[in-house]
């Protein structure tokens, strides 16, 4: 176990050196170990041979993704001057009578001095767009479209003044979205009377572009980023640089210390608040098996689940609900794994021995849902294939207890509440 901890600390030290050399907002600037981003795969490629292959796969995926983006358009043109601006994401389901921002847990109708710029992810537009909303819609092709691909490549080349040498760094859907948004904002949004900007911040390229653009237009604006997710095992994506918000709202003291020590964030620029997105909900997690977004190895997951059945002394998983990843409901691979988990049987089950499944949940792969489950008082088992990048380190995340059941199987519990994320029995709301 100590070997994993030391490797994680070395990774963090090396990452600091790596990120200091990223000066431009290109495809490699966004780094997230949990989402296999192009930037993180580029960084990881030197540690193991498989990561070099992963990097090539990720780069190819980003390149091909240009053929899936049909257009990025401004739908509504409400450009009045507002005191506050929120840059957020939205879907059709978020628009009832008005827009409900799930990241900040507020309804746009109650904030007359605030203007929303919504990166809209659904195909169908809402029937009514509120006056204080600007919608930027990302229209996607159902399948790869060669015309869209070359159209977007040409757009990026034009943006780079046809500098062929730079296209390797900028040829991705992330860059395309950030540049298109920059042009849309420049033409349609006035920042002259804006005092504050709020962003559910992930350090994505379009967010950094927006921040940089706002500062050029009005250098008196105060920009607040909200770290809206529960902590990742090694959350390097929020590294502080010249494109970062003025202040970062975080949801645990652990995260403040981590950001300061490893991600270059000054303590005085971080504000501790209870999460706007989450509240304690034990029913959501108790006796559930959560599937990952990417199934790296079905065979290993099934083998380790059999080992876990023996450790817990349970006959099968009939008392557990198996929850697929919401983005993979139609995935044959995921549904096949669900079927196989339901049919697992423990031949070593001891009828008269006590099992250990009370207040338990099981996670396959890396996920930020683990801290949320722990804060409800549950014990969590995690089957993680890459231990170095996937294990929560108690020497970093104080108040966390970790036990290694065997290779790739870990048990987490919490010694102190609100250690990983500050949540309560009711939702917190952003107050502007």
FENRAMO-V357832 format. One line per field, one symbol per residue. burial: # if it has 24 or more other C-alpha atoms within 12 Angstrom, else .. Layout:
burial->???
This chain:
burial->...##..##.##..##.##..#..####################......#..##..##..###################.###########.##..###########..#.#########...##..############.......##..##.###.........#.##############.##...###.#######################.....#####################.##################.####.#.############...############..#..##.##############..######........#..##..##.#.#..........#.####################################.##########..#######..#######......#..
